[in-house]
Amino acid sequence: MTDSNSELREFSRVPFKMVADLKVGDLDCPVANIRDLSMKGIFLECDVSLEKGAVCQVNLKLEGVEPPVEIMVQGEIQRIEKSGYGISFSQIQLESYEHLNHIVQLNAKNPHQSEDEIKSHLGLNPR
């Protein structure tokens, strides 16, 4: 992605390594890697064939901490690439939202910009 395209994004993307599970309907999709993560979505690298617009469940687990941190979100496949899928988050519980916010803030290249993006976005509402 070019710099001009990244300027069009609503939220900063951060690279982050954790365990991810992707479920579409009854299909469990093995995830090889998380390419990037934001407050509004994630790019997951996996080899399963999925359709754009498919509703999915994404579970992220941060292991090695006590208690283990788990982030559960519902989303939709928005972008398909050869290496995987861009997923837009559509629903997130408050505790998962808070964990996601901390991860994004702590890993952002510019934490102040990331914080401003979250505060100024009217449609980002934890449930």
CYANA upper distance limits for C-alpha pairs under 8 A (distance plus 0.5 A):
  1 MET  CA      5 ASN  CA      6.70
  1 MET  CA      6 SER  CA      7.14
  2 THR  CA      6 SER  CA      6.85
  3 ASP  CA      7 GLU  CA      6.81
  4 SER  CA      8 LEU  CA      7.44
  5 ASN  CA      9 ARG  CA      7.71
 10 GLU  CA    117 GLU  CA      7.59
 11 PHE  CA     38 SER  CA      6.69
 11 PHE  CA     39 MET  CA      7.08
 11 PHE  CA     40 LYS  CA      7.58
 11 PHE  CA    114 SER  CA      7.35
 11 PHE  CA    117 GLU  CA      6.61
 11 PHE  CA    118 ILE  CA      8.08
 12 SER  CA     38 SER  CA      6.62
 12 SER  CA    108 ALA  CA      7.69
 12 SER  CA    114 SER  CA      6.58
 12 SER  CA    117 GLU  CA      8.48
 13 ARG  CA     36 ASP  CA      6.35
 13 ARG  CA     37 LEU  CA      5.88
 13 ARG  CA     38 SER  CA      5.34
 13 ARG  CA    104 VAL  CA      8.38
 13 ARG  CA    108 ALA  CA      7.95
 14 VAL  CA     36 ASP  CA      5.82
 14 VAL  CA     37 LEU  CA      5.81
 14 VAL  CA     38 SER  CA      6.84
 14 VAL  CA    104 VAL  CA      6.91
 14 VAL  CA    107 ASN  CA      6.60
 14 VAL  CA    108 ALA  CA      6.18
 14 VAL  CA    109 LYS  CA      8.23
 15 PRO  CA     34 ILE  CA      8.12
 15 PRO  CA     35 ARG  CA      6.70
 15 PRO  CA     36 ASP  CA      5.02
 15 PRO  CA     37 LEU  CA      6.81
 15 PRO  CA    107 ASN  CA      7.93
 16 PHE  CA     34 ILE  CA      7.40
 16 PHE  CA     35 ARG  CA      7.99
 16 PHE  CA     36 ASP  CA      6.85
 16 PHE  CA     37 LEU  CA      7.37
 16 PHE  CA    107 ASN  CA      8.01
 17 LYS  CA     33 ASN  CA      8.14
 17 LYS  CA     34 ILE  CA      6.97
 18 MET  CA     34 ILE  CA      7.97
 18 MET  CA     60 LEU  CA      7.22
 18 MET  CA     61 LYS  CA      6.54
 18 MET  CA     62 LEU  CA      5.93
 18 MET  CA     63 GLU  CA      7.86
 19 VAL  CA     60 LEU  CA      6.19
 19 VAL  CA     61 LYS  CA      5.60
 19 VAL  CA     62 LEU  CA      7.08
 19 VAL  CA     63 GLU  CA      8.24
 20 ALA  CA     31 VAL  CA      6.71
 20 ALA  CA     33 ASN  CA      8.25
 20 ALA  CA     34 ILE  CA      7.87
 20 ALA  CA     58 VAL  CA      7.48
 20 ALA  CA     59 ASN  CA      6.19
 20 ALA  CA     60 LEU  CA      5.05
 20 ALA  CA     61 LYS  CA      6.90
 21 ASP  CA     28 ASP  CA      8.06
 21 ASP  CA     29 CYS  CA      7.51
 21 ASP  CA     30 PRO  CA      7.19
 21 ASP  CA     31 VAL  CA      6.78
 21 ASP  CA     58 VAL  CA      6.27
 21 ASP  CA     59 ASN  CA      5.60
 21 ASP  CA     60 LEU  CA      6.98
 22 LEU  CA     28 ASP  CA      6.62
 22 LEU  CA     29 CYS  CA      5.76
 22 LEU  CA     30 PRO  CA      7.37
 22 LEU  CA     31 VAL  CA      7.34
 22 LEU  CA     56 CYS  CA      7.44
 22 LEU  CA     57 GLN  CA      6.38
 22 LEU  CA     58 VAL  CA      5.31
 22 LEU  CA     59 ASN  CA      7.11
 23 LYS  CA     27 LEU  CA      6.14
 23 LYS  CA     28 ASP  CA      5.11
 23 LYS  CA     29 CYS  CA      6.34
 23 LYS  CA     56 CYS  CA      6.09
 23 LYS  CA     57 GLN  CA      5.63
 23 LYS  CA     58 VAL  CA      7.05
 24 VAL  CA     28 ASP  CA      7.13
 24 VAL  CA     29 CYS  CA      7.98
 24 VAL  CA     54 ALA  CA      7.59
 24 VAL  CA     55 VAL  CA      6.86
 24 VAL  CA     56 CYS  CA      5.02
 24 VAL  CA     57 GLN  CA      6.99
 25 GLY  CA     55 VAL  CA      8.12
 25 GLY  CA     56 CYS  CA      7.40
 29 CYS  CA     46 CYS  CA      7.78
 29 CYS  CA     48 VAL  CA      6.74
 30 PRO  CA     46 CYS  CA      6.80
 30 PRO  CA     47 ASP  CA      8.20
 30 PRO  CA     48 VAL  CA      8.12
 31 VAL  CA     44 LEU  CA      6.98
 31 VAL  CA     45 GLU  CA      6.43
 31 VAL  CA     46 CYS  CA      5.35
 31 VAL  CA     47 ASP  CA      8.41
 32 ALA  CA     44 LEU  CA      8.07
 32 ALA  CA     45 GLU  CA      6.01
 32 ALA  CA     46 CYS  CA      5.96
 33 ASN  CA     44 LEU  CA      6.51
 33 ASN  CA     45 GLU  CA      5.61
 33 ASN  CA     46 CYS  CA      7.81
 34 ILE  CA     42 ILE  CA      7.90
 34 ILE  CA     43 PHE  CA      6.53
 34 ILE  CA     44 LEU  CA      5.27
 34 ILE  CA     45 GLU  CA      6.65
 35 ARG  CA     42 ILE  CA      8.16
 35 ARG  CA     43 PHE  CA      5.96
 35 ARG  CA     44 LEU  CA      6.58
 35 ARG  CA     45 GLU  CA      7.31
 36 ASP  CA     42 ILE  CA      6.32
 36 ASP  CA     43 PHE  CA      6.03
 36 ASP  CA     44 LEU  CA      8.23
 37 LEU  CA     41 GLY  CA      6.59
 37 LEU  CA     42 ILE  CA      4.93
 37 LEU  CA     43 PHE  CA      7.11
 37 LEU  CA    104 VAL  CA      8.00
 38 SER  CA     42 ILE  CA      6.67
 38 SER  CA    104 VAL  CA      6.92
 39 MET  CA    100 LEU  CA      7.22
 39 MET  CA    101 ASN  CA      7.16
 39 MET  CA    104 VAL  CA      7.60
 39 MET  CA    118 ILE  CA      8.25
 40 LYS  CA     88 SER  CA      6.44
 40 LYS  CA     89 PHE  CA      5.77
 40 LYS  CA     90 SER  CA      8.44
 40 LYS  CA    124 LEU  CA      8.36
 41 GLY  CA     75 GLY  CA      8.46
 41 GLY  CA     86 GLY  CA      7.72
 41 GLY  CA     87 ILE  CA      5.91
 41 GLY  CA     88 SER  CA      4.86
 41 GLY  CA     89 PHE  CA      5.56
 42 ILE  CA     86 GLY  CA      6.39
 42 ILE  CA     87 ILE  CA      5.83
 42 ILE  CA     88 SER  CA      7.26
 42 ILE  CA     89 PHE  CA      8.34
 43 PHE  CA     84 GLY  CA      7.54
 43 PHE  CA     85 TYR  CA      6.03
 43 PHE  CA     86 GLY  CA      4.86
 43 PHE  CA     87 ILE  CA      6.60
 44 LEU  CA     84 GLY  CA      6.10
 44 LEU  CA     85 TYR  CA      5.94
 44 LEU  CA     86 GLY  CA      7.11
 44 LEU  CA     87 ILE  CA      8.24
 45 GLU  CA     83 SER  CA      5.95
 45 GLU  CA     84 GLY  CA      4.63
 45 GLU  CA     85 TYR  CA      6.98
 46 CYS  CA     83 SER  CA      7.05
 46 CYS  CA     84 GLY  CA      5.58
 46 CYS  CA     85 TYR  CA      8.06
 47 ASP  CA     83 SER  CA      7.71
 47 ASP  CA     84 GLY  CA      7.29
 50 LEU  CA     54 ALA  CA      7.75
 51 GLU  CA     77 ILE  CA      7.63
 51 GLU  CA     80 ILE  CA      8.48
 52 LYS  CA     76 GLU  CA      8.27
 52 LYS  CA     77 ILE  CA      5.57
 52 LYS  CA     78 GLN  CA      6.25
 52 LYS  CA     79 ARG  CA      7.04
 52 LYS  CA     80 ILE  CA      7.29
 53 GLY  CA     76 GLU  CA      6.11
 53 GLY  CA     77 ILE  CA      5.53
 53 GLY  CA     78 GLN  CA      6.59
 54 ALA  CA     76 GLU  CA      6.01
 54 ALA  CA     77 ILE  CA      5.90
 55 VAL  CA     74 GLN  CA      7.88
 55 VAL  CA     75 GLY  CA      6.31
 55 VAL  CA     76 GLU  CA      5.00
 55 VAL  CA     77 ILE  CA      7.16
 56 CYS  CA     74 GLN  CA      6.30
 56 CYS  CA     75 GLY  CA      5.74
 56 CYS  CA     76 GLU  CA      6.22
 56 CYS  CA     77 ILE  CA      7.85
 57 GLN  CA     72 MET  CA      7.82
 57 GLN  CA     73 VAL  CA      6.44
 57 GLN  CA     74 GLN  CA      5.08
 57 GLN  CA     75 GLY  CA      6.68
 58 VAL  CA     72 MET  CA      6.39
 58 VAL  CA     73 VAL  CA      5.85
 58 VAL  CA     74 GLN  CA      6.67
 58 VAL  CA     75 GLY  CA      7.74
 59 ASN  CA     70 GLU  CA      7.48
 59 ASN  CA     71 ILE  CA      6.20
 59 ASN  CA     72 MET  CA      5.05
 59 ASN  CA     73 VAL  CA      7.02
 60 LEU  CA     70 GLU  CA      6.13
 60 LEU  CA     71 ILE  CA      5.47
 60 LEU  CA     72 MET  CA      6.91
 61 LYS  CA     68 PRO  CA      7.70
 61 LYS  CA     69 VAL  CA      6.30
 61 LYS  CA     70 GLU  CA      5.07
 61 LYS  CA     71 ILE  CA      6.94
 62 LEU  CA     68 PRO  CA      6.61
 62 LEU  CA     69 VAL  CA      5.57
 62 LEU  CA     70 GLU  CA      6.84
 63 GLU  CA     68 PRO  CA      6.05
 63 GLU  CA     69 VAL  CA      7.40
 64 GLY  CA     68 PRO  CA      7.39
 65 VAL  CA     69 VAL  CA      7.71
 69 VAL  CA     99 HIS  CA      7.95
 70 GLU  CA     96 SER  CA      7.45
 70 GLU  CA     99 HIS  CA      8.44
 71 ILE  CA     95 GLU  CA      8.37
 71 ILE  CA     96 SER  CA      5.05
 71 ILE  CA     97 TYR  CA      8.03
 71 ILE  CA     99 HIS  CA      7.31
 71 ILE  CA    100 LEU  CA      7.44
 72 MET  CA     92 ILE  CA      7.18
 72 MET  CA     93 GLN  CA      7.89
 72 MET  CA     96 SER  CA      6.57
 73 VAL  CA     89 PHE  CA      7.01
 73 VAL  CA     90 SER  CA      7.97
 73 VAL  CA     91 GLN  CA      6.27
 73 VAL  CA     92 ILE  CA      5.26
 73 VAL  CA     93 GLN  CA      7.81
 73 VAL  CA     96 SER  CA      8.07
 74 GLN  CA     89 PHE  CA      6.40
 74 GLN  CA     90 SER  CA      6.17
 74 GLN  CA     91 GLN  CA      5.59
 74 GLN  CA     92 ILE  CA      7.06
 75 GLY  CA     87 ILE  CA      6.62
 75 GLY  CA     88 SER  CA      5.84
 75 GLY  CA     89 PHE  CA      4.66
 75 GLY  CA     90 SER  CA      5.31
 75 GLY  CA     91 GLN  CA      7.22
 76 GLU  CA     87 ILE  CA      5.93
 76 GLU  CA     88 SER  CA      5.90
 76 GLU  CA     89 PHE  CA      7.12
 76 GLU  CA     90 SER  CA      7.57
 77 ILE  CA     85 TYR  CA      7.01
 77 ILE  CA     86 GLY  CA      6.52
 77 ILE  CA     87 ILE  CA      5.08
 77 ILE  CA     88 SER  CA      7.03
 78 GLN  CA     85 TYR  CA      7.93
 78 GLN  CA     86 GLY  CA      6.05
 78 GLN  CA     87 ILE  CA      5.90
 78 GLN  CA     88 SER  CA      6.64
 79 ARG  CA     85 TYR  CA      6.14
 79 ARG  CA     86 GLY  CA      5.15
 79 ARG  CA     87 ILE  CA      7.40
 80 ILE  CA     84 GLY  CA      6.72
 80 ILE  CA     85 TYR  CA      5.31
 80 ILE  CA     86 GLY  CA      6.87
 81 GLU  CA     85 TYR  CA      6.57
 81 GLU  CA     86 GLY  CA      8.49
 91 GLN  CA    126 PRO  CA      8.10
 91 GLN  CA    127 ARG  CA      7.64
 92 ILE  CA     96 SER  CA      6.87
 92 ILE  CA     97 TYR  CA      6.58
 92 ILE  CA    126 PRO  CA      6.45
 92 ILE  CA    127 ARG  CA      6.49
 93 GLN  CA     97 TYR  CA      6.57
 93 GLN  CA    126 PRO  CA      6.47
 93 GLN  CA    127 ARG  CA      5.38
 94 LEU  CA     98 GLU  CA      6.72
 94 LEU  CA    126 PRO  CA      5.61
 94 LEU  CA    127 ARG  CA      5.95
 95 GLU  CA     99 HIS  CA      6.88
 96 SER  CA    100 LEU  CA      6.58
 97 TYR  CA    101 ASN  CA      6.52
 97 TYR  CA    126 PRO  CA      6.65
 98 GLU  CA    102 HIS  CA      6.79
 99 HIS  CA    103 ILE  CA      6.81
100 LEU  CA    104 VAL  CA      6.66
101 ASN  CA    105 GLN  CA      6.53
102 HIS  CA    106 LEU  CA      6.48
103 ILE  CA    107 ASN  CA      6.64
104 VAL  CA    108 ALA  CA      6.27
104 VAL  CA    114 SER  CA      8.12
105 GLN  CA    111 PRO  CA      5.81
105 GLN  CA    114 SER  CA      6.96
105 GLN  CA    115 GLU  CA      7.37
106 LEU  CA    111 PRO  CA      7.49
107 ASN  CA    111 PRO  CA      8.15
108 ALA  CA    114 SER  CA      7.25
110 ASN  CA    114 SER  CA      6.89
111 PRO  CA    115 GLU  CA      6.57
112 HIS  CA    116 ASP  CA      6.67
113 GLN  CA    117 GLU  CA      6.68
114 SER  CA    118 ILE  CA      6.97
115 GLU  CA    119 LYS  CA      6.76
116 ASP  CA    120 SER  CA      6.49
117 GLU  CA    121 HIS  CA      6.69
118 ILE  CA    124 LEU  CA      7.93
